[in-house]
Structures are given as C-alpha cells and as structure tokens.
C-alpha cells in the first residue's frame, strides 16, 4: 500500500514538474534508500531530476551542484557527523523539502544548509537541529526559505550560530519559519531587499539582528522571550509592520533597539512586556505609528542624538516607567495627532479628542536614572514623587524637552480591532439574556407552586 | 573566634577591593556584558576589548573599533597612566596590552562590528593569520593609531 502511495506521489510530482518545466522532458525520479549514498545519486543525476529520500539516517555531507529537487519522506535524516556543513548548495533553482538535517560542525560558518553564490533556491519544511547555523546564505539572491524549523545545540548562546544568517546579496523571502534556541534568530549582514513574514523566533539572543542592511520588511512575525527582539544597527530603510515583540525580560533586554539607523517605519506592532519597549539611539527619520507599547519596564527610551523622529497614534499603556529620556529636545506628535499616554492628566476642553496641555515625556528622575541606574530603587518614593511634581511646575527645570503637543484622550484604535470587539460583545449579551429568561422562568414556576 | 573570622573576612573584602589597583582586565560574561558604545551583547568573547581606569572602572566593548570610538569621546583616558587598554589574542583569548599587541587588518575580515581589525599577542601570530587568510596587512600600535576606522569614513 505504502509503495503504491509513493509511486502515485512520485508520478504526480513528475507530471507536475514536466508540465511546469520546459527543458526537462527527460527528467528522472531517483529513489535513495537507507544504506545508499545520496551524494552518489546527486552526482549521477541530470539537471531537472527528482531525488526521493526514503526514511533512514544518512551520514553524509552533501554538495548539491545541479539543478535538482530533493524531497525527504517522513523520517529521512541527514547527519553531518559534526563536521562542516551538512548540505552545501552551489547550484541555482534547486528545491529541498521535507528533510531532517542535523549535526553540523561548530566553526563560525558551519551550517545545516549553506547556500553559496546560488540563486532562486527553495528550502521548504525542513527540520534543522543540532546545527551551528541553521541556514547560511552567502553572496546569493532570491532564495526562499519557507516553513523550516531550526534549533541549535544545547549550549550557551555565545557558542551557537544563528538561525538564518544572510551575508551580502539579498532579495530573499523568509516565511513561516520557526526558530528557537540559537544565537540570533535571523541575522542580516550587509544584505538588501529582504522580506521576512510570519516567522516565529524565541529563546535566542536577538530575534532579528540587522547589521549594515537596507530595505528590509518584517511583517507579522512573532518574536518572544529572547534577550532582545529586534536589534537594528547601522542600517537603513527598515520596516516593521504588525509584529508581536513580547517578553524580553533580560536585564539588558529590549523589544526594539534602533542604533545609528535611518529611515525606519514601526507600524501597528505590539511591543509588550519587555525590559525596555522601544529604544532609539542615533536614530534618524523614523516613523512610529499605531503601535501598542505596553506593560514594559520602560516604554520608550531615547539616548544620544536622535533626529526627525515622529510618533503618532501609539498607545503607551501600563508601562512601569513610561519613558526614559536623555539627549536632545524632540517633539513626539506629527503636528495633527499625538499618542495616548495612560499617565496623561489634563482636559480636552474643545472636545476634539486631543488634550489641551502638552504631555511631557520623561522626568528629571529618568535622567538621573541614566547616570545612576541604582536609583531605580527609589522609584515612586515620596522624595522622587515630590521631585517629579516640583519639576512639572517648573518645566524648564529638566534638560531635554521632549513632549507630545497633541496627546490623545482615548487610546487610538488599532486597525481591525473594532469588528472583533463587536463579535466579542455579542456573546455575553446573549448569555445574559438567556440567564434572565431562565431566572424569570424559575420565579414564575416557583410562585405557581406556592 | 567569631571576631577573628570577622577580621579575616574584613581583610578579604579589603584585599579584593584593592585588587583592581593593578588595573587588570576582567573576564567577559556573555550573559550580561554588553558593549558600552553599540549596546551589542559580547557573544564573541575573543573579540572583546576593555579599558580599565585607575579608579578601577571597567569599560567593555565587543570590538576594538568601539573601544577606539569610546576613547575619542573620552579624551581624558588617553593621557598616560589614567587607563589601561586591553585587547585579546583572537585565537587564545589572552588579554594583551593594546600597545604591545599586533593586529591583522582587511575590510573583509569578520569582526562583531565589521571593522576588520583582528588582534594578536605577537607579530608572528598576526602575520600567520594574514598568510592563512590570503589577504590583509599587519598593524602595530603606531599603525593602528593612524588607522581610519570604518565609522570614520
């Protein structure tokens, strides 16, 4: 039965492949079984061939140097024997699917899959474990990494490699990968034009690490329980849209840290429960809009010189310290709309939803904290409260003047939230009505019995 | 007895408190140590550098380039005797006085902040690294002083 299924699958694949590919009229399907060598099959294959790997453990380090498709049946394991890369791809347009890839070497660039100067490869639904780096892509473009699972070995993060490391090149698509227990989840090293969507990264050092990279879009990723969520350094043209960045509670953890980077968009993200939610240091031309920045130890932090940074319609809710400001003066609204700050205490006399008095971010205490971190101990002590109050009465007291001239009176609605609320409110309503009906019934019945 | 113990404990505390007057470098703990300039966690311990001041303050960096950037903003630390600067031999991890170290440089050499300067405890090791990599040049302290860092360009 199993054999029949397989033959059917193989024929289906072949038909599919034959109808799509043009030059593959003579494409062959090669089956490799446990005990045979996959490399030998690759070596004797032609461009366009299919290789099916049957279940079993294959102790090999593969080099894929032809345009072929490799598909692992469930339980097909390739073991690199703790030496070098498990699979090295030097050909373009290959397709690797459904393999378990394990046990790479431990040198800096040793990886489960290493793509070297090769383009338009698809790496899909593989399971990479006990590898130094998961997938390393060097000097390549337009590769697609889809729905792979990647973990490194048991060790301190400083001894592990990265989940997906890209060095130079670009135009890749990373979608739906699950990466945990590595050094940095996704590392952008001198790369360009990359889309990263719906990946889940956890229990690592940095979720995503940007170094000297440009034009990267990260959308709908779930990044949690690392030391820092997004670490952005010396880059430009970075877009973060609708990501969830949560639970970065490390002593030096950040949800998002932007350092010496320009042209950044942070839109509709959930930045919750981090040591510091969003930190800007030497940021230029950033737009932060429609985010929830909540339940962080410190919501917003500015350090050093930041220029042309705009904040609008963000909700700052339930942060222990709303903002920690040092550096230059800055205005926090876009001129029309500001942000919702849950510690804002003033009135909206004109009824336009915008408070009449500016919200001043940061206090003298924040600036003291910057110099003397231990003073956190005196948080909300009577003397600090008095100090903060005194400062609010004499606004020129502090050094940096960072304020929101258009603070919102109500939290800004996140797009798509409203319909959900309606659905939610319907159910308790119906339940309530049923309860009332039932109790009326009980009362009526009870009375009749008396 | 308790008194004696107390005194010896006190002496111990005093001794350990004084330890840093010799301005020795401190081991890197990748779990908590971050670079003072660029905020990056120091995961690649052998690329770490340190400045130990005469007051016993220790500044840690993930890359020699960050240390240089720090020294440019804190000019007073460049005066003789105020601070010791350490780099590590990239292969062995030994701490080496910056002034005695030799460095291999090529823009393509990997370092945490892509400055391309890799440090060694002596000239031979730096030369060997350049030879093994097939590119780059060897810098001594004087040449390093004149070196133009990637962030200065």
Interface residues (C-beta under 8 A of the other chain):
Chain A: X108 X156 X157 X158 X183 X190 X205 X206 X211 X212 X227 X228 X231 X233 X251 X252 X257 X259 X281
Chain B: X30 X31 X32 X34 X38 X39 X40 X41 X42 X43 X44 X45 X110 X114
